[in-house]
Amino acid sequence: MNRQGAARLRISPLHIQQGLFALLALLITLIGGQQFLRWEQSQQPETPHLSIPHAPQTHFSAVSSNLADSDSMRMMDVDQAQPVDETPQERWVF
């Protein structure tokens, strides 16, 4: 490989030291900012989190599963309409 490109830049040890110092200052600033935000959030009164329970979802579910058994949720083909009282044969939807 040709090392003339790096030699042309003439990076001195002083430049490397200054760059490392700038990176250290930036790192300390970021860590200090995170700690300050954490301290500020711990000073605020705890607000209750609203949790909404969700029904467990499986990848495959039967058409006549418990979630779809309600009358408002029941879907049938128009040709094969059955009275709601009959229990339909379980079919799987993929």
HELIX and SHEET records of a PDB file:
HELIX    1   1 GLN A    4  LEU A    9  1                                   6    
HELIX    2   2 PRO A   13  GLN A   43  1                                  31    
HELIX    3   3 ASN A   66  ALA A   68  5                                   3    
SHEET    1   A 2 SER A  61  ALA A  62  0                                        
SHEET    2   A 2 TRP A  92  VAL A  93 -1                                        
END                                                                             
